[in-house]
Amino acid sequence: MTTIERAATVGTLQPLGGGFHAFIQPDGGWGLNNAGLFAGERSTVLIDTCFTESRGKRLRDAVAAVANQPVGVIVNTHHHGDHTYGNYLFPEATIIAQHACRDRMLATGLDTCHLFEGVDWGDLEISEPTVTFTDEITLHLDDSAATVRHPGRAAHTNEDAYVWIPERRLLYTGDLVFNRGTPFVLMGSVTGLITTLRELAELDVETLVPGHGAIGDASLIQPQIDYLELVWEAAREGMADGLTPLETARRTDLGAYASWLDAERLPANLHRAYSELRGEEPGRVLDLAPIVADMVAFNDGKPLHCLA
């Protein structure tokens, strides 16, 4: 099945107990992210929003159907538009993120819209975080406490944050974890994400809400590590053989990972691995245009396809 043949469905709010929910948008491919919700007696908190105006409004309607209070806080797990472009639909909320997330949102604006053809974006606005933190911050959600933590390194991006509720053994990872989706480290670090995933695996997680794909548990983490280790080894060998990232991608046997969504991310991930192998700073901004061109070439000339 090609990406063009896939069909997206409307997101649904799934209760997780104790006022916590996950807003899941199948099939979890490009732009079809998940969001989190705490709807308590005294507070309503969102973890991320959605990519387009219409999907953001569906999230807003789903929240209104179960919440006793307006959304008072939004936590953005990173700057990518599928997790942040819907912020403006909740004007009453205080938006919280890691310091670098605010900087990247202001620097990139609505640039992501130019990557995908045929998407009805609606009337989007950038609504950036107004409260930022360096390492971690605690949110008090009625009688529960949630730790919002930066891994301390570049991973999926430079500014990732995950939300951990230890008393419920509940973890919202943002795009640090995908479920049957190809990891994407173009704006982060292969080695940094591997280290971060190993740290997440040490948490006592019972329920894991990934950034994309179905809800799972801690068993979602190791396959992501295995894929990234394959990428790293392929990059090391490709550089030694004098190959470009695209040439390396074309000779790499993805095995079971070839069936994961958006496999065309492989050359982008290899570009990041090559950068790290050259000794460049993890998370440094790479030239996007030629890397997108490599992803399109690897995808048999098909453009990146977003069903948002």
C-alpha positions as semicolon CSV with decimal commas, in nm:
position;residue;x (nm);y (nm);z (nm)
1;M;0,000;0,000;0,000
2;T;0,143;0,337;-0,094
3;T;0,104;0,652;0,109
4;I;-0,139;0,786;-0,153
5;E;-0,375;0,492;-0,093
6;R;-0,396;0,546;0,279
7;A;-0,706;0,705;0,429
8;A;-0,719;0,915;0,743
9;T;-1,009;0,908;0,988
10;V;-1,140;1,163;1,234
11;G;-0,961;1,174;1,569
12;T;-1,128;1,028;1,876
13;L;-1,088;1,100;2,246
14;Q;-0,999;0,787;2,441
15;P;-1,031;0,789;2,824
16;L;-0,733;0,662;3,022
17;G;-0,875;0,699;3,373
18;G;-0,842;0,964;3,642
19;G;-0,946;1,244;3,406
20;F;-0,668;1,166;3,155
21;H;-0,741;1,109;2,787
22;A;-0,565;1,068;2,454
23;F;-0,688;1,222;2,129
24;I;-0,582;0,970;1,865
25;Q;-0,576;1,052;1,492
26;P;-0,537;0,742;1,272
27;D;-0,339;0,641;1,080
28;G;-0,067;0,841;1,252
29;G;0,122;0,935;0,936
30;W;0,257;1,277;0,840
31;G;0,059;1,544;1,028
32;L;-0,181;1,302;1,201
33;N;-0,052;1,346;1,553
34;N;-0,192;1,254;1,891
35;A;-0,276;1,496;2,171
36;G;-0,333;1,447;2,543
37;L;-0,595;1,585;2,779
38;F;-0,651;1,614;3,150
39;A;-1,011;1,710;3,226
40;G;-1,049;1,744;3,602
41;E;-1,285;1,915;3,838
42;R;-1,067;2,221;3,877
43;S;-0,839;2,222;3,572
44;T;-0,823;2,132;3,204
45;V;-0,485;2,080;3,040
46;L;-0,399;1,988;2,681
47;I;-0,080;1,823;2,565
48;D;-0,032;1,947;2,206
49;T;-0,293;2,049;1,951
50;C;-0,343;1,966;1,579
51;F;-0,210;2,054;1,234
52;T;-0,503;2,212;1,048
53;E;-0,786;2,440;1,149
54;S;-1,051;2,174;1,093
55;R;-0,869;1,908;1,294
56;G;-0,794;2,160;1,568
57;K;-1,163;2,245;1,591
58;R;-1,250;1,875;1,618
59;L;-1,007;1,851;1,908
60;R;-1,164;2,160;2,066
61;D;-1,512;2,009;2,034
62;A;-1,397;1,678;2,183
63;V;-1,243;1,858;2,480
64;A;-1,555;2,070;2,537
65;A;-1,768;1,756;2,549
66;V;-1,587;1,618;2,856
67;A;-1,426;1,916;3,032
68;N;-1,578;2,110;3,322
69;Q;-1,342;2,403;3,272
70;P;-1,195;2,583;2,969
71;V;-0,847;2,474;2,868
72;G;-0,619;2,665;3,104
73;V;-0,283;2,522;2,997
74;I;-0,139;2,375;2,678
75;V;0,191;2,187;2,693
76;N;0,370;2,175;2,358
77;T;0,604;1,877;2,335
78;H;0,805;2,036;2,048
79;H;0,766;2,300;1,778
80;H;0,641;2,096;1,482
81;G;0,320;2,229;1,335
82;D;0,113;1,915;1,378
83;H;0,159;1,957;1,754
84;T;0,133;2,336;1,774
85;Y;-0,060;2,496;1,488
86;G;-0,391;2,455;1,672
87;N;-0,276;2,646;1,981
88;Y;-0,457;2,961;1,869
89;L;-0,795;2,786;1,892
90;F;-0,762;2,792;2,272
91;P;-0,702;3,165;2,337
92;E;-0,772;3,133;2,709
93;A;-0,483;2,888;2,760
94;T;-0,131;2,955;2,886
95;I;0,110;2,771;2,656
96;I;0,409;2,602;2,819
97;A;0,714;2,452;2,645
98;Q;1,088;2,412;2,668
99;H;1,277;2,736;2,594
100;A;1,397;2,631;2,249
101;C;1,046;2,534;2,141
102;R;0,930;2,895;2,160
103;D;1,235;3,008;1,964
104;R;1,180;2,752;1,688
105;M;0,808;2,826;1,660
106;L;0,878;3,194;1,611
107;A;1,161;3,125;1,366
108;T;0,973;2,875;1,148
109;G;0,617;3,008;1,164
110;L;0,387;2,825;0,923
111;D;0,676;2,700;0,706
112;T;0,567;2,337;0,741
113;C;0,262;2,408;0,526
114;H;0,492;2,436;0,225
115;L;0,605;2,072;0,258
116;F;0,270;1,916;0,173
117;E;0,042;1,959;-0,126
118;G;-0,336;1,953;-0,127
119;V;-0,395;2,014;0,244
120;D;-0,678;2,245;0,353
121;W;-0,491;2,430;0,624
122;G;-0,767;2,678;0,712
123;D;-0,695;3,014;0,869
124;L;-0,396;2,925;1,086
125;E;-0,213;3,153;1,329
126;I;0,102;3,100;1,533
127;S;0,037;3,110;1,906
128;E;0,373;3,058;2,074
129;P;0,450;2,952;2,433
130;T;0,447;3,231;2,691
131;V;0,589;3,020;2,976
132;T;0,910;2,829;2,914
133;F;1,142;2,607;3,119
134;T;1,489;2,460;3,087
135;D;1,489;2,111;3,241
136;E;1,148;2,031;3,385
137;I;0,834;2,177;3,533
138;T;0,561;2,024;3,751
139;L;0,194;2,064;3,667
140;H;-0,059;2,013;3,945
141;L;-0,369;1,859;3,791
142;D;-0,631;1,858;4,065
143;D;-0,486;1,590;4,295
144;S;-0,233;1,452;4,045
145;A;0,114;1,578;3,960
146;A;0,266;1,561;3,614
147;T;0,634;1,613;3,538
148;V;0,703;1,786;3,206
149;R;1,067;1,707;3,131
150;H;1,322;1,793;2,864
151;P;1,555;1,497;2,800
152;G;1,858;1,722;2,835
153;R;1,977;1,665;2,479
154;A;1,863;1,679;2,118
155;A;1,643;1,379;2,034
156;H;1,347;1,409;1,796
157;T;1,420;1,784;1,806
158;N;1,632;2,007;2,028
159;E;1,340;2,097;2,252
160;D;1,139;1,780;2,315
161;A;0,935;1,749;2,632
162;Y;0,753;1,442;2,761
163;V;0,483;1,433;3,027
164;W;0,507;1,168;3,300
165;I;0,236;1,098;3,557
166;P;0,403;0,840;3,784
167;E;0,104;0,766;4,007
168;R;-0,087;0,651;3,701
169;R;0,220;0,506;3,523
170;L;0,111;0,717;3,227
171;L;0,354;0,867;2,974
172;Y;0,282;1,112;2,693
173;T;0,596;1,106;2,478
174;G;0,526;1,348;2,195
175;D;0,730;1,242;1,892
176;L;0,999;1,074;2,096
177;V;0,795;0,759;2,025
178;F;0,588;0,653;1,724
179;N;0,374;0,339;1,713
180;R;0,449;0,158;1,385
181;G;0,564;0,486;1,238
182;T;0,917;0,564;1,124
183;P;1,110;0,780;1,373
184;F;1,218;1,119;1,243
185;V;1,537;1,282;1,369
186;L;1,613;1,532;1,094
187;M;1,589;1,817;1,345
188;G;1,736;1,625;1,638
189;S;1,989;1,350;1,692
190;V;2,007;0,977;1,620
191;T;2,230;0,907;1,918
192;G;2,040;1,150;2,137
193;L;1,706;0,985;2,066
194;I;1,852;0,641;2,131
195;T;1,979;0,757;2,471
196;T;1,650;0,927;2,551
197;L;1,447;0,620;2,458
198;R;1,664;0,405;2,684
199;E;1,591;0,646;2,968
200;L;1,217;0,634;2,898
201;A;1,234;0,253;2,902
202;E;1,354;0,274;3,263
203;L;1,032;0,445;3,374
204;D;0,761;0,223;3,519
205;V;0,526;0,283;3,225
206;E;0,195;0,102;3,195
207;T;0,027;0,327;2,937
208;L;0,222;0,511;2,669
209;V;0,063;0,769;2,440
210;P;0,298;0,811;2,143
211;G;0,318;1,120;1,926
212;H;0,166;0,924;1,637
213;G;-0,013;0,590;1,626
214;A;-0,219;0,380;1,863
215;I;-0,185;0,388;2,242
216;G;0,047;0,120;2,375
217;D;0,284;0,046;2,660
218;A;0,659;0,043;2,721
219;S;0,703;-0,229;2,458
220;L;0,673;0,043;2,191
221;I;1,015;0,179;2,284
222;Q;1,261;-0,100;2,194
223;P;1,158;-0,129;1,825
224;Q;1,226;0,242;1,786
225;I;1,573;0,196;1,935
226;D;1,638;-0,100;1,704
227;Y;1,544;0,105;1,397
228;L;1,767;0,395;1,500
229;E;2,060;0,162;1,562
230;L;2,008;0,023;1,211
231;V;2,017;0,381;1,076
232;W;2,336;0,457;1,266
233;E;2,515;0,148;1,141
234;A;2,398;0,209;0,784
235;A;2,525;0,567;0,803
236;R;2,861;0,460;0,943
237;E;2,909;0,207;0,663
238;G;2,774;0,442;0,396
239;M;3,012;0,721;0,491
240;A;3,303;0,478;0,494
241;D;3,209;0,371;0,142
242;G;3,179;0,730;0,019
243;L;2,804;0,710;-0,045
244;T;2,553;0,991;-0,012
245;P;2,268;0,952;0,238
246;L;2,027;0,877;-0,048
247;E;2,260;0,612;-0,193
248;T;2,294;0,460;0,152
249;A;1,917;0,461;0,199
250;R;1,866;0,279;-0,129
251;R;2,101;-0,002;-0,035
252;T;1,969;-0,037;0,323
253;D;1,746;-0,336;0,397
254;L;1,480;-0,204;0,635
255;G;1,338;-0,549;0,696
256;A;1,026;-0,529;0,914
257;Y;1,062;-0,150;0,938
258;A;0,984;-0,114;0,565
259;S;0,616;-0,163;0,654
260;W;0,617;0,122;0,906
261;L;0,443;0,441;0,799
262;D;0,648;0,702;0,614
263;A;0,952;0,487;0,543
264;E;1,075;0,771;0,319
265;R;1,209;0,934;0,634
266;L;1,512;0,704;0,609
267;P;1,730;0,934;0,394
268;A;1,645;1,230;0,620
269;N;1,749;1,027;0,923
270;L;2,068;0,931;0,744
271;H;2,144;1,297;0,671
272;R;2,126;1,360;1,046
273;A;2,343;1,057;1,121
274;Y;2,602;1,172;0,864
275;S;2,607;1,514;1,030
276;E;2,674;1,358;1,369
277;L;2,940;1,129;1,227
278;R;3,114;1,438;1,084
279;G;3,129;1,569;1,441
280;E;2,871;1,842;1,394
281;E;2,656;1,954;1,683
282;P;2,346;1,737;1,735
283;G;2,033;1,925;1,640
284;R;2,210;2,183;1,422
285;V;1,981;2,314;1,149
286;L;2,037;2,130;0,820
287;D;1,939;2,257;0,475
288;L;1,585;2,121;0,439
289;A;1,523;2,147;0,064
290;P;1,775;1,888;-0,063
291;I;1,680;1,650;0,219
292;V;1,312;1,669;0,128
293;A;1,417;1,606;-0,233
294;D;1,597;1,291;-0,118
295;M;1,287;1,171;0,067
296;V;1,077;1,225;-0,246
297;A;1,334;1,042;-0,459
298;F;1,343;0,752;-0,214
299;N;0,963;0,744;-0,225
300;D;0,971;0,670;-0,602
301;G;0,918;1,036;-0,684
302;K;0,596;1,066;-0,483
303;P;0,572;1,390;-0,281
304;L;0,539;1,380;0,095
305;H;0,173;1,303;0,151
306;C;-0,015;1,445;0,450
307;L;-0,374;1,339;0,516
308;A;-0,444;1,609;0,772
